[in-house]
Every structure is written in C-alpha cells, then in structure tokens.
Amino acid sequence: LMSTSTGAYTFAMASNYNRVPKSGVVAVTNSGVVELVNRQSFQDTFVNDL
C-alpha cells in the first residue's frame, strides 16, 4: 500500500497502541526505492515493556 499524503497520520505520530507494529518508510526516487525505516516486527512491540 502506498500513499503520497497521509495528513496527520505520519511516522512521527505512529504508536504501538493495541500492539499494532509500526509500518516501514520508503522513499521512491528516479533511481529506485530506498528503505528509510524498517517495519516493526510483532516482537519489537514488546521491547519497551517492563
């Protein structure tokens, strides 16, 4: 799924509410696709739990 505009729903506003992993972030240029942020695994959502 790709969106050119997400309004207020940006990566900076992402959270792990209800254990939903954060999406990855990519940039598309003339020379190809660059992965800027890896998507989060389900296990990653537990990292900050005590």
C-alpha positions in Angstrom: 0.0 0.0 0.0 1.4 3.4 -0.9 0.1 6.8 -0.1 1.5 10.1 -1.3 -0.1 12.0 1.5 -1.3 10.8 4.9 -2.2 14.1 6.6 -1.7 13.9 10.3 -1.0 10.2 10.2 2.7 10.3 9.7 5.5 8.1 11.1 6.2 10.7 13.8 2.7 10.1 15.1 2.9 6.3 15.0 2.4 4.3 18.2 2.0 0.7 19.2 -1.5 1.1 20.5 -3.2 -2.3 20.6 0.2 -4.0 19.7 0.0 -2.9 16.1 3.5 -2.9 14.7 4.7 0.4 13.0 4.9 0.4 9.2 8.1 0.9 7.3 9.0 4.1 5.5 10.4 4.1 1.9 11.5 6.8 -0.5 11.0 6.5 -4.2 13.5 8.2 -6.5 14.3 8.1 -10.2 17.0 5.5 -9.4 14.8 3.2 -7.3 13.4 2.6 -3.9 15.3 3.3 -0.6 14.1 1.9 2.7 14.4 4.6 5.3 12.8 2.9 8.3 12.4 -0.9 8.7 8.9 -2.1 9.5 8.5 -3.2 13.1 8.0 -6.9 13.9 5.4 -8.1 16.4 8.2 -8.9 18.8 9.5 -5.4 18.6 6.3 -4.0 20.1 7.2 -5.6 23.5 10.8 -4.1 23.7 9.8 -1.2 26.0 7.5 -3.2 28.3 8.7 -3.7 31.8 
